[in-house]
Amino acid sequence: MKTVKVTSKSFQKLCSRSLVGRKRVYLTVQRIIEDIRLHGDDALIRYTKKFDGVKLAPKELRVTETEVSGAYQDINPEFVNTLKMVIENVNKFYKKETRKSWKIMDGDGVMLGDSYRPLESVGVYIPSGTVPLISSVYMTVLPAKIAGVERIVLVTPPNKYKSVDPHILVVADLLKVKEIYKVGGSQAIAALALGTKTIPKVDKIVGPGNAYVAEAKRQVFGYVDIDMIAGPSEVVI
């Protein structure tokens, strides 16, 4: 653990944000989004090779049923049972948060109320790394399913074997997500927002990510809805 004294000169430097770094992220993401808009799958494949070190053909972008079924062979069966229990508990919680439409008639015969309707499609971004963020899968997918969203799309970066972490695939399968793509970074956000030949666009994008993913969500807001622009994770004791 790194100890920093609030009275030290380095403390203010630690707390400050680098505007130079933010500008670099902004410009990089801007170029990527425009490239995806103009060149679609070709740009998507090019960036996947550049950033993830994997060369995929267009037909390899989407996860197959065989890959999903094979993922169950790579994880502990007890873990699957635990996942089912967790999903059931989270599902109960989110159902309590469901908003319901209502209407009333006033004395003059005027109808008043609120009407809630589900979006047609939602894209879920799940980061990849040394530890799969499986909780992000059910915490983002379940609210969409409970709301009645018909098309839920999950995107996550591929590993060096051209596959996706089996834990993420199993959770997605338990949640009945049928559309999963091996793409990550700001290029994945651009594809969800603008659409490509392989990945049709969505109405809303949710899920965590790094600075480039967050910036991409900020820049595509307006083309699509987003959940939020999350800042970096920080813990101070």
Backbone hydrogen bonds in HBPLUS format (Angstrom, degrees):
<---DONOR---> <-ACCEPTOR-->    atom                        ^
c    i                          cat <-CA-CA->   ^        H-A-AA   ^      H-
h    n   atom  resd res      DA  || num        DHA   H-A  angle D-A-AA Bond
n    s   type  num  typ     dist DA aas  dist angle  dist       angle   num
A0008-SER N   A0005-LYS O   3.01 MM   3  5.44 162.9  2.04 114.1 119.7     1
A0011-PHE N   A0008-SER O   3.24 MM   3  5.58 158.1  2.29 106.0 112.5     2
A0014-LEU N   A0010-SER O   2.93 MM   4  6.12 146.1  2.05 142.9 152.3     3
A0015-CYS N   A0011-PHE O   3.03 MM   4  6.35 144.7  2.16 145.5 155.0     4
A0016-SER N   A0012-GLN O   3.05 MM   4  6.19 132.3  2.29 142.1 153.6     5
A0022-ARG N   A0018-SER O   3.19 MM   4  6.46 156.3  2.25 143.7 150.0     6
A0023-LYS N   A0019-LEU O   2.97 MM   4  6.15 152.9  2.04 145.4 152.1     7
A0024-ARG N   A0020-VAL O   3.08 MM   4  6.35 154.6  2.15 147.3 154.0     8
A0025-VAL N   A0021-GLY O   3.05 MM   4  6.32 158.1  2.10 148.7 154.1     9
A0026-TYR N   A0022-ARG O   2.93 MM   4  6.13 160.9  1.96 147.2 152.7    10
A0027-LEU N   A0023-LYS O   3.00 MM   4  6.23 165.8  2.02 153.4 155.5    11
A0028-THR N   A0024-ARG O   3.01 MM   4  6.12 161.2  2.05 148.4 154.0    12
A0029-VAL N   A0025-VAL O   2.97 MM   4  6.08 170.2  1.98 155.3 158.0    13
A0030-GLN N   A0026-TYR O   2.97 MM   4  6.09 155.5  2.03 145.1 152.7    14
A0031-ARG N   A0027-LEU O   3.09 MM   4  6.30 157.0  2.15 146.1 150.6    15
A0032-ILE N   A0028-THR O   3.10 MM   4  6.38 157.1  2.15 147.6 154.1    16
A0033-ILE N   A0029-VAL O   2.92 MM   4  6.13 167.9  1.94 159.6 161.8    17
A0034-GLU N   A0030-GLN O   3.14 MM   4  6.31 162.5  2.17 145.7 150.5    18
A0035-ASP N   A0031-ARG O   2.94 MM   4  6.10 150.0  2.03 144.0 152.7    19
A0036-ILE N   A0032-ILE O   2.92 MM   4  6.20 157.6  1.97 153.7 159.0    20
A0037-ARG N   A0033-ILE O   2.94 MM   4  6.17 154.8  2.00 146.2 153.7    21
A0038-LEU N   A0034-GLU O   3.01 MM   4  6.22 150.6  2.10 144.1 151.0    22
A0039-HIS N   A0035-ASP O   2.79 MM   4  5.79 160.0  1.83 152.4 158.5    23
A0040-GLY N   A0036-ILE O   2.82 MM   4  4.63 141.9  1.97 127.3 130.0    24
A0042-ASP N   A0039-HIS O   3.18 MM   3  5.71 128.4  2.47 154.4 144.1    25
A0043-ALA N   A0040-GLY O   3.13 MM   3  5.59 120.9  2.50 109.2 121.7    26
A0044-LEU N   A0040-GLY O   3.04 MM   4  6.29 156.9  2.09 149.3 156.6    27
A0045-ILE N   A0041-ASP O   2.84 MM   4  6.03 161.6  1.87 158.0 160.4    28
A0046-ARG N   A0042-ASP O   3.06 MM   4  6.20 152.6  2.14 139.3 147.3    29
A0047-TYR N   A0043-ALA O   2.93 MM   4  6.16 161.2  1.97 154.1 157.5    30
A0048-THR N   A0044-LEU O   3.04 MM   4  6.18 148.0  2.14 141.1 150.3    31
A0049-LYS N   A0045-ILE O   3.08 MM   4  6.30 152.3  2.16 144.5 150.7    32
A0050-LYS N   A0046-ARG O   3.02 MM   4  6.26 152.6  2.10 141.5 149.6    33
A0051-PHE N   A0047-TYR O   2.83 MM   4  5.86 173.4  1.83 154.0 155.4    34
A0052-ASP N   A0048-THR O   2.92 MM   4  5.24 145.4  2.05 127.3 138.2    35
A0053-GLY N   A0049-LYS O   3.09 MM   4  4.55 128.6  2.37 108.2 116.4    36
A0060-GLU N   A0057-ALA O   2.81 MM   3  5.20 150.2  1.90 114.6 124.6    37
A0061-LEU N   A0058-PRO O   3.27 MM   3  5.53 163.6  2.30 107.8 112.7    38
A0182-LYS N   A0061-LEU O   2.73 MM 121  5.22 161.4  1.76 154.1 160.3    39
A0063-VAL N   A0180-ILE O   2.82 MM 117  5.46 167.1  1.83 148.5 153.0    40
A0068-VAL N   A0064-THR O   3.16 MM   4  6.51 152.3  2.24 144.4 151.9    41
A0069-SER N   A0065-GLU O   2.92 MM   4  6.17 169.2  1.93 155.2 157.2    42
A0070-GLY N   A0066-THR O   2.94 MM   4  6.01 150.2  2.03 141.5 150.2    43
A0071-ALA N   A0067-GLU O   3.11 MM   4  6.23 129.4  2.38 134.8 146.3    44
A0071-ALA N   A0068-VAL O   3.11 MM   3  5.21 136.6  2.31  98.2 110.2    45
A0073-GLN N   A0070-GLY O   3.08 MM   3  5.47 145.0  2.20 107.2 116.9    46
A0074-ASP N   A0071-ALA O   3.05 MM   3  5.31 153.1  2.12 106.6 115.0    47
A0079-PHE N   A0076-ASN O   2.91 MM   3  5.24 130.4  2.16 106.6 120.1    48
A0080-VAL N   A0076-ASN O   3.33 MM   4  6.82 143.8  2.47 144.5 154.5    49
A0080-VAL N   A0077-PRO O   3.11 MM   3  5.08 121.5  2.46  93.1 107.5    50
A0081-ASN N   A0077-PRO O   3.17 MM   4  6.58 154.3  2.24 147.8 153.6    51
A0082-THR N   A0078-GLU O   3.01 MM   4  6.31 152.2  2.09 143.5 151.2    52
A0083-LEU N   A0079-PHE O   2.90 MM   4  6.17 155.2  1.97 147.0 153.7    53
A0084-LYS N   A0080-VAL O   3.01 MM   4  6.33 155.2  2.08 149.0 155.0    54
A0085-MET N   A0081-ASN O   3.17 MM   4  6.46 153.3  2.24 144.6 150.9    55
A0086-VAL N   A0082-THR O   2.95 MM   4  6.26 160.9  1.99 154.0 159.3    56
A0087-ILE N   A0083-LEU O   2.84 MM   4  6.03 168.6  1.86 158.0 160.9    57
A0088-GLU N   A0084-LYS O   3.05 MM   4  6.19 154.2  2.12 140.9 147.8    58
A0089-ASN N   A0085-MET O   3.07 MM   4  6.35 156.5  2.13 147.4 153.2    59
A0090-VAL N   A0086-VAL O   2.92 MM   4  6.18 167.5  1.94 160.3 163.3    60
A0091-ASN N   A0087-ILE O   2.86 MM   4  5.89 152.9  1.94 144.4 152.6    61
A0092-LYS N   A0088-GLU O   3.10 MM   4  6.33 150.8  2.19 142.5 149.0    62
A0093-PHE N   A0089-ASN O   3.19 MM   4  6.52 153.4  2.26 144.5 151.2    63
A0094-TYR N   A0090-VAL O   3.00 MM   4  6.29 170.0  2.01 158.6 159.5    64
A0095-LYS N   A0091-ASN O   3.02 MM   4  6.13 149.5  2.12 145.3 153.5    65
A0096-LYS N   A0093-PHE O   3.08 MM   3  5.46 134.2  2.30 104.9 116.5    66
A0097-GLU N   A0094-TYR O   2.99 MM   3  5.11 139.9  2.15  99.9 111.8    67
A0098-THR N   A0095-LYS O   3.30 MM   3  5.31 161.6  2.34 101.3 106.6    68
A0102-TRP N   A0114-ASP O   2.94 MM  12  5.47 153.2  2.01 147.1 155.1    69
A0114-ASP N   A0102-TRP O   2.96 MM  12  5.47 135.8  2.16 138.3 151.5    70
A0104-ILE N   A0112-LEU O   2.70 MM   8  5.30 151.4  1.78 151.1 159.7    71
A0112-LEU N   A0104-ILE O   2.82 MM   8  5.30 164.2  1.85 155.9 161.3    72
A0106-ASP N   A0110-VAL O   2.93 MM   4  5.44 165.2  1.95 149.5 152.3    73
A0109-GLY N   A0106-ASP O   3.04 MM   3  5.48 162.6  2.07 120.5 122.2    74
A0151-ARG N   A0120-GLU O   3.14 MM  31  6.25 156.9  2.20 150.5 156.4    75
A0203-ASP N   A0121-SER O   3.17 MM  82  5.36 149.1  2.27 111.9 121.0    76
A0122-VAL N   A0151-ARG O   2.95 MM  29  6.49 150.0  2.04 158.6 168.3    77
A0153-VAL N   A0122-VAL O   2.85 MM  31  6.20 168.6  1.87 160.9 164.8    78
A0123-GLY N   A0204-LYS O   2.71 MM  81  6.08 170.3  1.72 166.1 169.1    79
A0206-VAL N   A0123-GLY O   2.88 MM  83  6.30 159.2  1.92 165.2 171.9    80
A0124-VAL N   A0153-VAL O   2.63 MM  29  5.97 163.0  1.66 167.8 174.1    81
A0155-VAL N   A0124-VAL O   2.90 MM  31  6.23 164.3  1.93 168.2 169.3    82
A0125-TYR N   A0206-VAL O   2.86 MM  81  6.23 165.7  1.88 158.3 162.7    83
A0126-ILE N   A0155-VAL O   2.99 MM  29  6.26 165.9  2.01 170.2 173.9    84
A0136-SER N   A0133-LEU O   3.12 MM   3  5.51 133.6  2.34 104.4 115.9    85
A0137-VAL N   A0134-ILE O   3.03 MM   3  5.25 137.2  2.22 100.7 112.6    86
A0139-MET N   A0135-SER O   2.96 MM   4  5.99 151.6  2.04 149.1 158.1    87
A0141-VAL N   A0137-VAL O   2.88 MM   4  5.89 163.4  1.91 155.1 160.8    88
A0142-LEU N   A0138-TYR O   3.24 MM   4  5.48 154.6  2.31 121.6 129.2    89
A0145-LYS N   A0141-VAL O   2.98 MM   4  6.27 157.0  2.03 157.1 164.4    90
A0146-ILE N   A0142-LEU O   2.89 MM   4  6.06 167.7  1.90 161.9 164.8    91
A0147-ALA N   A0143-PRO O   2.98 MM   4  6.05 147.0  2.09 139.0 147.9    92
A0149-VAL N   A0144-ALA O   2.99 MM   5  5.43 162.6  2.02 162.2 156.7    93
A0148-GLY N   A0145-LYS O   3.05 MM   3  5.13 140.3  2.22  97.2 109.0    94
A0154-LEU N   A0179-GLU O   2.91 MM  25  6.33 167.8  1.93 161.0 164.6    95
A0181-TYR N   A0154-LEU O   2.85 MM  27  6.35 156.1  1.91 158.3 166.5    96
A0156-THR N   A0181-TYR O   3.15 MM  25  6.54 155.4  2.21 162.1 168.5    97
A0159-ASN N   A0163-SER O   2.83 MM   4  5.62 159.3  1.87 158.2 165.4    98
A0162-LYS N   A0159-ASN O   3.05 MM   3  5.51 153.8  2.12 123.8 123.6    99
A0168-ILE N   A0165-ASP O   3.12 MM   3  5.56 123.2  2.46 109.6 122.1   100
A0169-LEU N   A0165-ASP O   3.24 MM   4  6.61 157.8  2.30 150.2 156.7   101
A0170-VAL N   A0166-PRO O   2.92 MM   4  6.10 157.7  1.97 150.3 155.7   102
A0171-VAL N   A0167-HIS O   3.05 MM   4  6.25 167.9  2.07 150.2 153.2   103
A0172-ALA N   A0168-ILE O   3.00 MM   4  6.13 164.1  2.03 147.8 152.8   104
A0173-ASP N   A0169-LEU O   2.88 MM   4  6.05 149.4  1.98 142.3 151.2   105
A0174-LEU N   A0170-VAL O   2.86 MM   4  6.13 158.5  1.91 153.6 159.0   106
A0175-LEU N   A0171-VAL O   3.06 MM   4  6.31 138.2  2.25 142.5 153.8   107
A0177-VAL N   A0172-ALA O   2.87 MM   5  5.23 174.0  1.87 153.3 152.5   108
A0176-LYS N   A0173-ASP O   2.86 MM   3  4.76 157.4  1.91 103.3 109.5   109
A0188-ALA N   A0185-GLY O   3.07 MM   3  5.54 136.6  2.27 108.3 118.7   110
A0190-ALA N   A0186-SER O   2.97 MM   4  6.19 157.8  2.02 146.4 152.4   111
A0191-ALA N   A0187-GLN O   3.01 MM   4  6.17 152.9  2.09 138.6 145.6   112
A0192-LEU N   A0188-ALA O   3.01 MM   4  6.27 157.2  2.06 148.6 154.1   113
A0193-ALA N   A0189-ILE O   3.00 MM   4  6.19 151.8  2.08 146.5 154.5   114
A0194-LEU N   A0190-ALA O   2.84 MM   4  5.85 163.7  1.86 154.4 158.5   115
A0195-GLY N   A0191-ALA O   2.72 MM   4  4.85 140.4  1.88 125.4 137.6   116
A0202-VAL N   A0192-LEU O   2.88 MM  10  5.69 151.0  1.97 161.5 160.6   117
A0196-THR N   A0199-ILE O   2.77 MM   3  5.02 158.4  1.81 135.1 142.6   118
A0225-ASP N   A0203-ASP O   2.98 MM  22  6.30 175.1  1.98 149.3 148.7   119
A0205-ILE N   A0225-ASP O   2.89 MM  20  6.37 150.1  1.98 144.2 150.8   120
A0227-ASP N   A0205-ILE O   3.18 MM  22  6.62 133.3  2.41 157.5 158.5   121
A0214-ALA N   A0210-ASN O   2.93 MM   4  6.18 166.8  1.95 159.4 163.2   122
A0215-GLU N   A0211-ALA O   2.96 MM   4  6.05 155.0  2.02 139.0 146.1   123
A0216-ALA N   A0212-TYR O   2.93 MM   4  6.04 150.3  2.02 138.1 146.5   124
A0217-LYS N   A0213-VAL O   2.97 MM   4  6.25 155.0  2.03 149.7 155.8   125
A0218-ARG N   A0214-ALA O   3.04 MM   4  6.33 150.4  2.13 141.7 150.1   126
A0219-GLN N   A0215-GLU O   2.96 MM   4  6.23 153.6  2.03 147.8 154.4   127
A0220-VAL N   A0216-ALA O   3.00 MM   4  6.20 146.0  2.12 148.8 157.1   128
A0223-TYR N   A0220-VAL O   2.89 MM   3  5.48 144.8  2.01 132.8 143.9   129
A0224-VAL N   A0220-VAL O   3.24 MM   4  6.40 153.3  2.31 152.1 158.6   130
A0222-GLY N   A0224-VAL O   3.00 MM   2  5.12 164.8  2.02 141.5 143.9   131
